[in-house]
Every structure is written in C-alpha cells, then in structure tokens.
Amino acid sequence: SPESSIPMRYYCPPTFIFTANSTYQRHHDALLRFLSSSSNASVSGFATAMEGRSPDLVHGLVLHRSDVPGDNRMACISHAAFWIVQFCPKGKSAMVWYDYCHMRYSNVNFFGMVNSDVYFTMANSDDTLDVNVFTSLLGGLLDSLSSNATSDPSGLLFATEEMRFNDRQKIYGLVQCTRHISASACMNFLSTAMSRIPSCCDRKVGGRVVMASCKVRYEMYHFFYGLVGPHPSPDAVGASPPASPPASIVLPPSNAVH
C-alpha cells in the first residue's frame, strides 16, 4: 500500500448524531458509496456530491493530492470511506485526513464556507542547525507556494516547490486547498495555516498544518511526486515516487482532532 490505511486524523463533532436505519443514514451510506467510487474524483482529483433532501440532506467532498497517481488516489479514498464510518459511526458530520486524500461530509452545506477552527499539526522531531537562514528561506518558499497555488490558471489550488538550503540540502514544500472555495479564500486559509507553523514547528526541519479546507507541508526530504505549479523545473517533472521519509514524525497519542 502506498500509505497506511489508518487516517492521519479524523474529526467527529459529538453533538450531531443520526439514528440507526434512519433516512439520514440511507442517504449518508449512498453518498459515501458514490464518493468512494467516483471516477471523476480519481481523474480530476476532486468531487462534491449531495444525497437526499432536507432535513435529511447530506453534503460530501473528496479531495486528492494533485501530484498523486490515479491508482493511489482510488486506494486512498477507499480507505477513507471505510474508516470514516469506523471512527464516526453515527456522525452527521465527519472528516478524515490522509497524506494523499481527504474526505468530508456533513448535514450542513459547507460548500464555499470557510472554517479555520478545525485543524491539526505535525512536526518533524529534528531541529535545524541554522535557524535564521532556515526560517527566512522557509518563509519565502511558503509565500511562493501560496502565490503559485492561487494564481495557477488550472484552478487546482495546489502547488509544490523546492528551494536550495545549502550545497547538499533542499527544502521541499506543498500547499493545497479544497476546490470548493475561491482562490482568495484559499490564500487566506493558507495564510492562517502558515501563521500556526511557529507554534507547532519552530526550529523543526519539517512540519505541516492541516485544516478543513487547506494544508501546508514542508520537509527536508522529497515527499511529493514531481513538481506541480506554473513553472516546474525541467528535470523535476513527472511522477517519480517520493523518497521514504525518515522515522521522525511525531504523532500525538490519539489521532482524533478535538
């Protein structure tokens, strides 16, 4: 498997529960079946859907990382559809996050809505030895990524980039927003995510901030497939698999987002 079938994180608001065998559950189950089998999602990397009608209307969304090949996309979203039910068995609203994909559904119409309250962070355990230079370069890299992702005419709201740190090392970065929001909203989300990096990942050589509608990640190793953005380097294009990460990602005891 390209990644673990267990999601990095999940989120289930505890106050919104549906009744077993209810109309809402039938619509919920049908929505998950559609999203997990949607050929549109595996090809374009993004899909939204609605099932049922009020008061039992369910809204859903799947988003794949734009650099990830199609087979890995389908595997990821199949895992997501399975585990979202295991972790949130009667939730009217839920989210699961993987490295390669993200699935979300809700009884509330979140299409186009902005929410920066639900998020999680992850940090590499290793510290950089040159904090000032690293911090300066990282800031420039993340600003460039945000600009590229939100100005790219493809509308993917996604970009990857690399920046030389020294003679032997590079910093690699990735940003992405869900495509149900505007480019300006994406820019605002990414700005909020980046503002959380100092509190989670100060001095760290790798980190990520993942929110309901966007993600920001940087590492000192190549973790994505090729480069995606307006101006990729000629020798960096293509689906070359990312290098295996070092065993230094720090995970909290639970992968539930509160």
Buried (B, 14 or more C-beta within 10 A) or exposed (E): EBBEEEBBBBBBBEEBBBEEEEEBBBBBEBBBEBBBEBEEBBEBBBBBBBBBEEEBBBBBBBBBBBBBBEEBBBBBBBBBBBBBBEBBEBBBBBBBBBBBBBBBBBBEEBBEEBEBEBBBBBBBEEEBEEEEEBBEBBEEBBEBBBBBBBEBEEEBBBBBBBBEBEEEEBBBBBBBBBBBBBBEBBBBBBBBBBEBBEEBBEBBBBBBBBBBBBBBBBBBBBBBBBBBBEEBEEEBEEEEEBEEBBEEBBEEEEBEBE
